[in-house]
């Protein structure tokens, strides 16, 4: 009984497994992978950062259930796609996403958005197969996801056993300045 109670409390407050339902995050995450989501990652003052892979409740904005996407823009950021070289730009800085896009273009649909404070602009890594913030720009909320809807950060692939690995934040956004022009 104590073990069951421990497992229940851990799942409710600390870490929760989620199964990846689609190919929208390939090549990093594959359909059928199970990830462990760190529910404490953003509970003590930290906020989602550009490059994090997050799980969020998309019921109000994306459809029924939870979704997994990469944070591309945070409150105040201007996210534009695409520049003359076909790259995503955040706060005027081109982002080299080649390390996780797996050959996809950053977007087949142009966009230019400013992310409201307290919201996130989220994209799948397999852009050609992802329904994400781009697809909901004309919807209520403008495709942005409130930070409070984030369940946690996907930190580990835990199944299948041969794919056990940490996910980690992408360094592709490290050189992007904060929305106010300072280094972010």
C-alpha positions in Angstrom: 0.0 0.0 0.0 2.8 2.4 0.9 4.5 1.7 -2.5 1.2 2.5 -4.3 0.7 5.7 -2.4 4.3 6.7 -3.2 3.8 6.0 -6.9 0.5 8.0 -6.9 2.1 11.0 -5.2 5.1 10.9 -7.5 2.9 10.9 -10.6 0.7 13.7 -9.3 3.4 16.0 -8.2 6.9 15.1 -9.3 7.2 13.1 -12.6 4.6 11.6 -15.0 5.0 9.3 -18.0 3.5 10.3 -21.3 3.3 8.3 -24.6 4.2 10.2 -27.8 1.1 9.7 -30.0 2.5 11.0 -33.4 5.5 11.8 -35.5 5.3 15.5 -34.8 8.5 15.6 -32.8 10.7 13.4 -34.9 13.5 12.8 -35.1 14.0 13.5 -31.3 10.8 11.7 -30.2 9.1 8.9 -32.2 5.5 7.8 -32.1 5.2 5.2 -29.3 8.1 6.6 -27.2 7.3 7.1 -23.6 8.8 10.2 -22.0 9.1 11.1 -18.3 7.9 14.6 -17.7 9.5 16.6 -14.9 6.5 18.3 -13.2 8.7 20.3 -10.8 10.8 21.9 -13.6 8.7 25.1 -13.6 7.1 25.1 -10.1 9.7 27.1 -8.1 10.1 30.2 -10.2 11.6 28.8 -13.3 9.7 29.3 -16.6 9.8 27.3 -19.8 12.7 28.5 -21.9 13.3 28.5 -25.7 14.5 25.1 -26.7 12.7 23.1 -24.0 10.5 20.2 -25.0 7.3 20.6 -22.9 4.1 18.7 -22.4 1.0 20.8 -22.1 -2.8 20.5 -21.8 -4.0 21.7 -25.2 -7.7 21.1 -24.6 -8.6 24.8 -24.8 -6.4 25.6 -27.8 -5.1 22.5 -29.8 -7.7 19.8 -29.2 -8.4 17.2 -26.6 -5.6 16.0 -24.3 -1.9 16.7 -23.8 0.6 17.6 -26.5 4.4 17.7 -26.7 6.1 20.5 -28.5 9.3 22.6 -28.4 9.3 26.1 -27.0 10.3 28.5 -29.7 9.1 31.8 -28.3 8.4 33.1 -24.8 6.6 36.2 -23.6 7.7 39.3 -25.4 9.5 37.4 -28.2 9.0 38.2 -31.9 9.1 35.0 -33.9 9.3 35.3 -37.7 9.4 32.7 -40.4 11.1 32.7 -42.7 14.0 35.0 -43.6 15.7 35.1 -47.0 17.8 32.1 -46.1 14.7 30.1 -45.0 15.5 30.3 -41.3 13.3 31.0 -38.3 14.2 34.3 -36.6 13.6 35.1 -32.9 14.0 38.7 -31.8 15.9 39.4 -35.0 18.4 36.5 -34.6 18.4 33.6 -37.1 18.1 30.2 -35.4 20.0 27.2 -36.7 17.4 24.4 -36.0 19.2 21.8 -38.2 20.2 19.8 -35.2 16.6 18.7 -34.5 14.5 19.4 -37.6 15.6 16.3 -39.4 15.6 17.9 -42.9 12.2 19.7 -42.6 12.0 23.4 -43.5 11.3 25.6 -40.5 7.8 26.3 -41.9 5.9 26.1 -45.2 3.6 28.8 -43.9 5.1 32.3 -43.2 4.3 34.0 -39.9 5.3 37.0 -37.9 4.1 37.0 -34.2 4.8 38.6 -30.9 4.3 36.3 -28.0 2.2 37.8 -25.2 3.6 37.8 -21.7 2.7 34.6 -19.9 2.3 32.6 -23.2 4.4 30.4 -25.3 4.8 29.8 -29.0 5.3 26.1 -29.6 6.4 24.1 -32.7 6.9 20.4 -33.4 10.3 19.4 -34.6 8.8 17.5 -37.6 7.2 20.7 -38.9 5.6 19.0 -42.0 3.8 16.6 -39.6 3.0 18.9 -36.7 -0.1 20.7 -35.8 1.2 23.5 -33.5 1.1 27.2 -32.8 1.3 28.0 -36.5 -1.9 26.1 -37.2 -3.9 28.0 -34.6 -2.8 31.6 -35.3 -6.3 32.6 -36.3 -8.0 30.8 -33.4 -8.9 32.3 -30.1 -5.6 32.8 -28.2 -3.7 33.1 -31.5 -2.0 29.8 -31.2 -0.2 30.8 -28.0 -0.3 28.4 -25.0 -0.5 29.9 -21.5 2.5 28.9 -19.3 0.0 27.7 -16.7 -1.2 25.0 -19.1 2.3 23.4 -19.2 2.4 20.1 -17.3 6.2 20.0 -17.3 9.4 19.5 -19.2 10.0 16.3 -21.1 13.4 15.2 -19.7 13.8 11.5 -20.5 12.8 9.0 -23.1 12.2 5.9 -20.9 10.7 3.4 -23.3 11.5 1.5 -25.5 14.6 0.5 -23.5 16.9 0.9 -26.4 16.0 4.6 -26.7 16.6 5.5 -23.0 18.2 8.9 -23.1 17.9 12.4 -21.7 16.1 15.0 -23.9 17.6 18.3 -22.7 17.2 21.8 -24.0 18.3 22.6 -27.5 21.3 25.0 -27.6 20.0 26.4 -31.0 18.4 29.3 -29.2 21.3 30.2 -26.9 22.3 33.3 -29.0 18.8 34.7 -29.2 18.6 38.1 -27.3 15.8 38.6 -24.9 12.8 40.5 -26.2 14.2 43.7 -24.6 17.4 43.4 -26.6 19.6 42.0 -23.8 21.2 38.6 -24.1 18.6 35.9 -23.2 
